[in-house]
């Protein structure tokens, strides 16, 4: 782990390579889970939108609890391999195994039982993914990132995210159309296992066996995160999380059903969707590094507010267009702006994380960033589809087609994220004017 007097040192090139490999692989797995898992359920099990909402909600609960508990555990770990490496290495390997197992749920012929198995396997996959990526890997990147360049680190991580999305969306659409879901999931699981094994094994941390052990009981340490005193001491951090939560709820109203909407409502094939997704991701990825630099150099509050406005505009615009070029344009505005909001808020968040409790506070972040949006957003989307969607039958199974209304409602909810912005204060700005309270 980096100490304060090392906080401005350069990151070694080997560390950058390991970081990029784990980031890209992890984000490929998360991107597939957020899109193609939902499409797989709709196409092979049932076109009813409720199982998608249940799966998203259940995995969000597992992701949050896992990150909170395992992040705290990694903060307290003292081993010759370091604090984070054991969780990254083991987590990535089993993450890949569970990803490869996921499509086997389609062999269950009873729809109710198949839905239960889908949710269960997704939750197991999410447990290992969250332990490895959300808890340990994200805490490790905060450990090794120089404090004066965290925006650049977030830019590179977001570039890795969009490289991963480019691979997972463009390649996935073509692969699934060509060889089917099963081969695709087997390949993905194998890649996650192999990269996790080699990159996780090559990751080097300072041995933490000599560091003093925490004297605070484990569960008391977790419970203390939600004390009023902790919230007041980290007011800006929690306000930032509230803003991200509101934007996330709006995003999750539509996003879990986006591929289903494009594929079944508009009639765009999976391969054509790959073209749309590829254009959006390439355009957004080209903005990742510049946005990371801007996050270090300009007013984060202004950048975040503009990004929220443009995200909601792009989401609303996505509901108004039908052709592939215009879908790509609206998608670019939506996703690139959402990425800008993520870079600004994440770099700001890591600036605010207490150094000795990064793993714990990353768990708290999951409550606002993942759990609440994924519990509320998909439920709203499912209700809108069931009440306003067009009834359909897919392979003899009744369901509903997604409707443009989910994007419009999501955009309106997302605008609520602007409310906490005026109350945010930059830690760096306060230090410049001599305030250290």
C-alpha positions in Angstrom: 0.0 0.0 0.0 1.2 3.5 -0.7 1.9 5.8 2.1 1.4 9.6 2.0 5.0 10.3 1.3 4.8 8.1 -1.8 1.6 9.5 -3.0 3.2 11.5 -5.8 5.5 8.7 -7.1 5.1 7.3 -10.6 3.3 4.0 -11.1 5.6 1.3 -12.5 4.9 0.1 -16.1 4.3 -3.5 -14.9 1.6 -2.2 -12.5 -0.1 -0.3 -15.3 -0.1 -3.5 -17.4 -1.6 -5.6 -14.6 -4.1 -2.9 -13.8 -5.2 -2.7 -17.4 -5.4 -6.5 -17.9 -7.5 -7.0 -14.7 -9.7 -3.9 -15.5 -10.4 -4.9 -19.1 -11.2 -8.5 -18.2 -13.3 -7.6 -15.2 -15.2 -5.0 -17.2 -15.8 -7.5 -20.0 -17.4 -9.8 -17.5 -19.5 -7.0 -15.9 -20.6 -5.7 -19.3 -21.8 -9.1 -20.4 -23.6 -9.6 -17.1 -25.3 -6.2 -17.4 -26.5 -6.8 -21.0 -26.2 -10.3 -22.5 -27.3 -12.1 -19.3 -30.6 -10.1 -19.5 -30.9 -10.9 -23.2 -30.1 -14.6 -22.6 -33.0 -14.8 -20.0 -35.4 -13.0 -22.3 -34.5 -15.1 -25.4 -34.1 -18.6 -23.8 -36.2 -18.7 -20.6 -39.0 -16.1 -20.6 -39.9 -12.8 -22.3 -41.5 -11.6 -19.1 -39.5 -8.6 -17.9 -39.9 -9.4 -14.2 -37.1 -12.1 -14.0 -34.6 -9.6 -15.4 -35.6 -7.1 -12.7 -35.3 -9.8 -10.0 -31.9 -10.9 -11.3 -30.6 -7.4 -11.4 -31.9 -6.6 -7.9 -30.6 -9.9 -6.3 -27.1 -9.5 -7.9 -27.1 -5.8 -6.6 -27.7 -7.0 -3.1 -25.0 -9.6 -3.3 -22.6 -7.2 -4.9 -23.1 -4.6 -2.2 -22.9 -7.0 0.8 -19.8 -8.7 -0.7 -18.0 -5.4 -1.4 -18.8 -4.1 2.1 -17.8 -7.3 3.9 -14.9 -8.4 1.7 -13.6 -4.8 1.3 -13.5 -4.4 5.1 -11.8 -7.8 5.4 -9.2 -6.8 2.8 -8.4 -3.7 4.8 -7.8 -5.9 7.9 -5.8 -8.6 6.0 -2.2 -9.1 7.0 -0.3 -11.5 4.8 3.0 -11.9 3.0 1.1 -11.4 -0.3 -0.3 -8.1 0.8 -3.9 -6.9 1.5 -5.7 -7.2 -1.8 -3.9 -9.8 -3.9 -5.4 -13.0 -2.3 -9.0 -11.7 -3.0 -8.1 -10.6 -6.5 -6.5 -13.9 -7.5 -9.0 -16.3 -6.0 -12.0 -14.1 -7.0 -11.1 -13.8 -10.7 -10.6 -17.6 -11.1 -14.0 -18.5 -9.6 -15.7 -15.5 -11.3 -14.7 -17.1 -14.6 -16.0 -20.6 -13.5 -19.4 -19.2 -12.6 -19.7 -17.2 -15.9 -19.1 -20.4 -17.8 -21.7 -22.3 -15.8 -24.4 -19.6 -16.2 -25.9 -20.7 -19.6 -26.5 -24.2 -18.3 -29.5 -22.8 -16.5 -31.3 -23.0 -19.8 -31.3 -26.8 -19.6 -33.9 -26.5 -16.8 -37.2 -26.9 -18.6 -39.5 -25.7 -15.8 -39.6 -21.9 -16.2 -40.1 -21.1 -12.5 -37.1 -23.3 -11.5 -35.0 -22.0 -14.4 -35.6 -18.4 -13.2 -34.6 -19.4 -9.6 -31.4 -21.1 -11.0 -30.6 -18.0 -13.2 -30.8 -15.7 -10.2 -28.8 -18.1 -8.0 -25.9 -18.6 -10.5 -25.8 -14.9 -11.2 -25.6 -14.2 -7.5 -22.7 -16.6 -7.1 -20.9 -15.1 -10.1 -21.5 -11.6 -8.6 -20.1 -12.7 -5.2 -16.8 -13.7 -6.7 -16.7 -10.7 -9.2 -17.5 -8.2 -6.4 -14.9 -9.7 -4.1 -12.2 -9.6 -6.8 -13.1 -6.4 -8.6 -15.4 -4.1 -6.7 -13.7 -4.7 -3.3 -10.1 -5.7 -3.7 -9.2 -4.4 -7.2 -10.7 -1.0 -6.7 -9.2 -0.6 -3.3 -5.8 -1.7 -4.8 -6.0 1.0 -7.5 -6.7 3.6 -4.9 -3.7 2.3 -2.9 -1.3 2.6 -5.8 -2.7 5.7 -7.5 -0.7 9.0 -7.0 -3.1 11.5 -5.4 -2.2 14.3 -7.8 -3.0 12.1 -10.8 -6.1 10.1 -9.8 -8.1 11.7 -12.6 -5.6 10.2 -15.1 -5.8 6.9 -13.4 -9.6 7.0 -13.6 -9.3 8.0 -17.3 -7.2 5.0 -18.0 -9.5 2.7 -16.0 -12.5 4.1 -17.9 -10.5 3.6 -21.2 -10.1 0.0 -20.1 -13.8 -0.1 -19.4 -14.7 1.0 -22.9 -12.2 -1.3 -24.5 -13.9 -4.1 -22.5 -17.3 -2.9 -23.6 -16.2 -2.7 -27.2 -15.0 -6.3 -27.1 -18.0 -7.6 -25.1 -20.6 -5.8 -27.2 -19.2 -5.9 -30.7 -17.6 -9.4 -30.5 -20.5 -10.7 -28.4 -23.2 -9.8 -30.9 -21.4 -11.4 -33.7 -20.4 -14.5 -31.7 -23.9 -15.1 -30.3 -25.4 -14.8 -33.8 -22.7 -17.2 -35.1 -22.1 -19.8 -32.4 -24.9 -19.1 -29.8 -24.9 -18.1 -26.2 -23.3 -21.3 -24.8 -20.0 -21.2 -26.7 -19.8 -17.4 -26.0 -20.2 -17.8 -22.2 -17.7 -20.7 -22.1 -15.1 -18.6 -23.9 -15.7 -15.6 -21.7 -15.4 -17.7 -18.5 -12.2 -19.2 -19.7 -10.7 -15.8 -20.5 -11.6 -14.4 -17.1 -10.0 -17.4 -15.4 -6.8 -17.3 -17.3 -6.2 -13.5 -17.1 -7.1 -13.5 -13.4 -4.7 -16.3 -12.8 -1.7 -14.7 -14.6 -2.3 -11.0 -13.9 -3.5 -11.7 -10.3 -0.5 -13.9 -9.7 1.9 -11.3 -11.1 0.4 -8.5 -8.9 2.9 -7.3 -6.3 2.0 -5.7 -3.0 4.1 -4.7 -0.1 3.8 -7.5 2.5 1.4 -6.4 5.2 2.4 -8.9 7.9 4.3 -6.2 9.8 1.4 -3.7 9.9 -0.5 -3.4 13.2 -3.8 -5.3 13.3 -7.0 -3.5 13.8 -8.2 -3.7 17.4 -11.8 -2.8 16.4 -14.1 -5.8 16.2 -15.0 -6.7 12.5 -18.7 -6.1 12.7 -18.3 -2.9 14.8 -16.0 -1.6 12.1 -18.7 -2.1 9.5 -21.5 -0.7 11.7 -19.4 2.4 12.4 -19.7 3.3 8.7 -23.3 4.2 9.2 -22.9 6.2 12.4 -24.2 9.8 12.2 -20.7 10.9 13.2 -19.1 9.1 10.3 -21.6 10.6 7.9 -21.0 14.1 9.2 -17.2 13.7 9.1 -17.5 12.6 5.4 -20.4 14.8 4.4 -19.1 15.7 0.9 -18.4 12.0 0.2 -22.0 11.0 1.1 -23.5 13.9 -0.8 -21.5 12.8 -3.8 -22.8 9.2 -3.4 -26.4 10.5 -3.2 -25.9 12.3 -6.5 -24.4 9.2 -8.1 -27.3 7.1 -6.7 -30.0 9.3 -8.2 -28.3 9.3 -11.6 -27.9 5.5 -11.3 -31.6 5.0 -10.6 -32.5 6.9 -13.7 -29.9 4.9 -15.7 -31.1 1.5 -14.4 -34.8 2.2 -15.3 -33.9 1.7 -19.0 -30.4 0.1 -19.3 -31.3 -3.5 -18.3 -33.9 -3.5 -21.1 -31.9 -1.5 -23.7 -30.7 -4.5 -25.7 -34.1 -6.2 -25.5 -35.7 -2.9 -26.7 -33.3 -2.5 -29.6 -33.5 -6.2 -30.6 -37.2 -6.9 -30.2 -39.1 -3.6 -30.3 -37.1 -1.8 -33.0 -36.1 -4.9 -34.8 -32.3 -4.4 -34.8 -30.4 -7.6 -34.9 -27.6 -8.5 -32.4 -25.0 -8.0 -35.1 -26.5 -4.6 -36.0 -26.5 -3.7 -32.3 -22.8 -4.5 -32.3 -22.3 -1.7 -34.9 -24.3 0.7 -32.8 -22.5 -0.3 -29.6 -19.1 -0.2 -31.3 -19.6 3.3 -32.6 -20.8 4.5 -29.2 -17.9 2.8 -27.3 -15.2 4.0 -29.7 -16.4 7.6 -29.5 -16.7 7.4 -25.7 -13.3 5.7 -25.3 -11.6 8.5 -27.2 -12.9 10.9 -24.6 -11.8 8.8 -21.6 -8.2 10.2 -21.1 -9.0 13.8 -21.9 -11.9 13.7 -19.4 -9.7 12.2 -16.8 -7.2 15.1 -17.3 -10.0 17.6 -17.2 -11.2 16.0 -13.9 -7.8 17.0 -12.4 -7.6 20.5 -13.9 -11.1 22.0 -13.9 -13.9 22.4 -11.5 -15.2 18.9 -10.7 -18.6 20.3 -9.6 -19.2 22.0 -13.0 -18.0 19.0 -14.9 -20.3 16.7 -13.0 -23.3 18.9 -13.4 -22.8 19.2 -17.2 -22.2 15.5 -17.5 -25.5 14.8 -15.6 -27.5 17.1 -17.9 -26.0 15.6 -21.1 -26.5 12.0 -19.8 -30.2 12.7 -19.3 -30.5 14.5 -22.6 -28.9 11.5 -24.4 -31.1 9.0 -22.6 -34.3 10.9 -23.5 -33.1 11.3 -27.1 -32.6 7.6 -27.4 -36.3 7.0 -27.0 -37.1 9.3 -30.0 -35.0 7.7 -32.7 -35.3 4.4 -34.6 -32.6 4.3 -37.3 -29.2 2.8 -36.6 -27.2 6.1 -37.2 -29.4 8.1 -34.9 -29.5 5.4 -32.2 -25.7 5.4 -32.3 -25.6 9.3 -32.0 -28.1 9.4 -29.1 -26.3 6.4 -27.5 -23.0 8.3 -27.8 -24.3 11.4 -26.0 -25.9 9.2 -23.3 -22.9 6.9 -22.7 -20.1 9.4 -23.1 -21.7 11.8 -20.8 -22.4 9.1 -18.3 -18.8 8.1 -18.5 -17.8 11.8 -17.9 -20.0 11.8 -14.8 -18.4 8.5 -13.6 -14.8 9.8 -14.1 -15.5 13.1 -12.3 -17.4 11.4 -9.4 -15.0 8.5 -9.0 -11.8 10.5 -9.0 -13.5 12.9 -6.5 -14.6 10.0 -4.4 -11.1 8.5 -4.2 -9.8 11.9 -3.2 -12.3 11.7 -0.3 -11.8 8.1 0.8 -10.1 7.7 4.3 -6.8 6.1 3.6 -7.0 3.3 6.1 -10.6 2.4 5.3 -10.8 2.5 1.5 -12.1 -1.1 1.3 -14.9 -0.4 3.8 -15.9 2.9 2.2 -15.9 1.3 -1.3 -18.5 -1.1 0.2 -20.6 1.9 1.3 -20.2 3.3 -2.3 -21.8 0.1 -3.5 -25.0 0.8 -1.5 -25.4 4.1 -3.4 -23.7 3.2 -6.7 -25.1 -0.3 -7.3 -27.6 -1.6 -4.7 -30.2 1.2 -4.6 -30.1 2.0 -8.3 -30.4 -1.7 -9.2 -33.2 -2.3 -6.7 -35.3 0.6 -7.7 -34.5 1.3 -11.4 -35.2 -2.1 -13.0 -38.4 -2.4 -10.9 -39.6 0.9 -12.3 -38.7 -0.2 -15.9 -40.4 -3.6 -15.5 -43.6 -1.9 -14.2 -43.6 0.5 -17.1 -43.1 -2.3 -19.6 -45.8 -4.5 -18.1 -48.3 -1.6 -17.9 -47.5 0.3 -21.2 -45.6 -2.4 -23.2 -47.0 -4.3 -26.2 -48.0 -7.9 -25.3 -46.0 -10.5 -27.2 -45.4 -14.2 -27.4 -41.8 -15.6 -27.8 -41.4 -19.3 -28.4 -44.9 -19.8 -27.0 -44.1 -17.8 -23.8 -46.1 -14.7 -23.1 -44.4 -11.4 -22.3 -44.1 -7.7 -23.3 -42.1 -5.6 -25.7 -40.1 -2.8 -24.0 -41.3 0.8 -24.8 -39.6 4.2 -25.3 -41.2 5.4 -22.1 -38.5 3.7 -20.0 -35.8 6.0 -21.4 -38.0 9.1 -20.9 -38.8 8.3 -17.3 -35.1 7.3 -16.6 -34.0 10.7 -18.0 -36.4 12.6 -15.7 -35.3 10.7 -12.6 -31.6 11.2 -13.5 -32.0 14.9 -13.4 -32.6 14.6 -9.6 -28.9 13.9 -9.4 -28.3 17.7 -9.8 -29.9 18.5 -6.4 -26.8 17.6 -4.2 -24.3 19.3 -6.5 -24.4 22.8 -5.1 -23.6 21.4 -1.6 -20.4 19.6 -2.7 -17.1 20.9 -1.5 -13.7 19.9 -3.0 -11.2 18.6 -0.4 -8.3 20.0 -2.5 -10.0 23.5 -2.6 -10.5 23.5 1.2 -6.9 22.6 1.7 -5.8 25.4 -0.6 -7.6 28.0 1.5 -6.2 26.5 4.7 -9.1 24.5 6.0 -8.3 21.1 7.5 -11.5 20.4 9.5 
